[in-house]
């Protein structure tokens, strides 16, 4: 099947940052077949689906490099509570069910699609059902089972979670949309023995690892007291830097640790979750130093409880504002560079740079069309600045994943958001009861 998107201002995000101000893009099945200026368009329009972008901005779909899709039920809960993780999150996760995770994940994927995100990287519980939700929603996802040294809602021990991860990897390897991961919770929430098993599993299977690293003050203290090392030094000694490792947050990285990461042969990347980091008063990650030393960086929202929103427009704008303010440099991180991190940076971190992240012939057709008719989108002198500073999720007119249009005219194509919300709401009865119990303690 052929789909032609015409009359678009195309930001390819390729190596040359090629732009087509009056452009077209042709999709054949799941891939980009042709791209260029409308004046170069020569095609037989018979039996072809035509989408008129009407001057909208067409760019690669966003890559949300770190999130927890099963946590939609936690959104707006205890946002201003100092120790929310131990008071609300860990206790409530004991009553999380497989059906709740499925309903939450599908609702979250709808939010991602409607805001122009085409790929996500998720770590949570009941990840088998998250993978199945990817198939149902037609969403591209990296999916990892959380491994933590405590009983959880789906596994009694971390050893069982590791074995579950092994089976999950075997079942879902080579899937068109789903890539299985291994997801140890954090550097200070698993044993050395379990970490060694995780490294072995990653090296044997090639599965990426996602882990919270250098996020918490007490994490650094615990690792220092236990091993007389920093978190990255600890991970390096265990062999994690020889694996495909995606470090979530990296807020408290030292220059010495950044040097270690830069020597990891491009295997290690950092997911910068500025919205969640600053909301929880944890700090601003040293992204400038990471990039200067060649460490790959992408952007993530964290879970909907940590950052409240899953849209990447919020992350791009917050990154620009916080990094400029932190560095005392208005010229730091131009809009073009921030969009690069939200698209290609994420694709490179996931090892998908040859498939997605830029609009080039032969790559998968993961696209986002941002309309320019709304009041907040005029005038446009710089399209990159318009996306980072002016646009928001409501400006996403259409989204394509793997060549299939999943959002059209600001609405889901295959699913109904009201039905997804109703299903999620119906699965939250016990969860809400537990919230009341905790609040009344």
Rosetta blueprint (number, residue, H / E / L):
1 X L
2 X E
3 X E
4 X E
5 X E
6 X E
7 X E
8 X E
9 X E
10 X E
11 X E
12 X L
13 X L
14 X L
15 X L
16 X L
17 X L
18 X L
19 X E
20 X E
21 X E
22 X E
23 X E
24 X E
25 X E
26 X E
27 X E
28 X E
29 X L
30 X L
31 X E
32 X E
33 X E
34 X E
35 X E
36 X E
37 X E
38 X H
39 X H
40 X H
41 X L
42 X L
43 X L
44 X L
45 X L
46 X L
47 X L
48 X L
49 X E
50 X E
51 X E
52 X E
53 X L
54 X L
55 X L
56 X L
57 X E
58 X E
59 X E
60 X E
61 X L
62 X E
63 X E
64 X E
65 X E
66 X E
67 X E
68 X L
69 X H
70 X H
71 X H
72 X H
73 X H
74 X H
75 X L
76 X L
77 X L
78 X L
79 X L
80 X L
81 X L
82 X L
83 X L
84 X H
85 X H
86 X H
87 X H
88 X H
89 X H
90 X H
91 X H
92 X H
93 X H
94 X L
95 X L
96 X L
97 X L
98 X H
99 X H
100 X H
101 X H
102 X H
103 X H
104 X H
105 X H
106 X H
107 X H
108 X H
109 X H
110 X H
111 X H
112 X H
113 X H
114 X H
115 X L
116 X L
117 X E
118 X E
119 X E
120 X E
121 X E
122 X E
123 X E
124 X E
125 X L
126 X L
127 X H
128 X H
129 X H
130 X H
131 X H
132 X H
133 X H
134 X H
135 X H
136 X H
137 X H
138 X L
139 X L
140 X E
141 X E
142 X E
143 X E
144 X E
145 X E
146 X E
147 X E
148 X L
149 X L
150 X L
151 X L
152 X L
153 X L
154 X L
155 X L
156 X L
157 X L
158 X H
159 X H
160 X H
161 X H
162 X H
163 X H
164 X H
165 X H
166 X H
167 X H
168 X H
169 X H
170 X H
171 X H
172 X H
173 X L
174 X L
175 X L
176 X L
177 X L
178 X E
179 X E
180 X E
181 X E
182 X E
183 X E
184 X E
185 X L
186 X E
187 X L
188 X L
189 X L
190 X L
191 X L
192 X H
193 X H
194 X H
195 X H
196 X H
197 X H
198 X H
199 X H
200 X H
201 X H
202 X H
203 X H
204 X H
205 X H
206 X L
207 X L
208 X L
209 X E
210 X E
211 X E
212 X E
213 X E
214 X L
215 X L
216 X L
217 X H
218 X H
219 X H
220 X H
221 X H
222 X H
223 X H
224 X H
225 X H
226 X H
227 X H
228 X L
229 X L
230 X L
231 X H
232 X H
233 X H
234 X H
235 X H
236 X H
237 X H
238 X H
239 X L
240 X H
241 X H
242 X H
243 X L
244 X L
245 X E
246 X E
247 X E
248 X E
249 X E
250 X L
251 X L
252 X L
253 X L
254 X L
255 X H
256 X H
257 X H
258 X H
259 X H
260 X H
261 X H
262 X H
263 X L
264 X L
265 X L
266 X L
267 X L
268 X E
269 X E
270 X E
271 X E
272 X E
273 X L
274 X H
275 X H
276 X H
277 X H
278 X H
279 X H
280 X L
281 X L
282 X L
283 X L
284 X L
285 X L
286 X L
287 X H
288 X H
289 X H
290 X H
291 X H
292 X H
293 X L
294 X L
295 X L
296 X E
297 X E
298 X E
299 X E
300 X L
301 X L
302 X L
303 X L
304 X L
305 X L
306 X L
307 X L
308 X L
309 X L
310 X L
311 X L
312 X H
313 X H
314 X H
315 X H
316 X H
317 X H
318 X H
319 X H
320 X H
321 X H
322 X H
323 X H
324 X H
325 X H
326 X H
327 X H
328 X L
329 X L
330 X L
331 X L
332 X L
333 X L
334 X L
335 X H
336 X H
337 X H
338 X H
339 X H
340 X H
341 X H
342 X H
343 X H
344 X H
345 X H
346 X H
347 X H
348 X H
349 X H
350 X L
351 X L
352 X L
353 X L
354 X L
355 X L
356 X L
357 X L
358 X L
359 X L
360 X L
361 X L
362 X L
363 X L
364 X E
365 X L
366 X L
367 X E
368 X E
369 X E
370 X E
371 X L
372 X L
373 X L
374 X L
375 X H
376 X H
377 X H
378 X L
379 X L
380 X L
381 X L
382 X L
383 X H
384 X H
385 X H
386 X H
387 X H
388 X H
389 X H
390 X H
391 X L
392 X L
393 X H
394 X H
395 X H
396 X E
397 X E
398 X E
399 X E
400 X E
401 X E
402 X L
403 X L
404 X E
405 X E
406 X E
407 X E
408 X E
409 X L
410 X L
411 X E
412 X E
413 X L
414 X L
415 X L
416 X L
417 X H
418 X H
419 X H
420 X H
421 X H
422 X H
423 X H
424 X H
425 X H
426 X H
427 X L
428 X L
429 X H
430 X H
431 X H
432 X H
433 X H
434 X H
435 X H
436 X H
437 X H
438 X H
439 X H
440 X L
441 X L
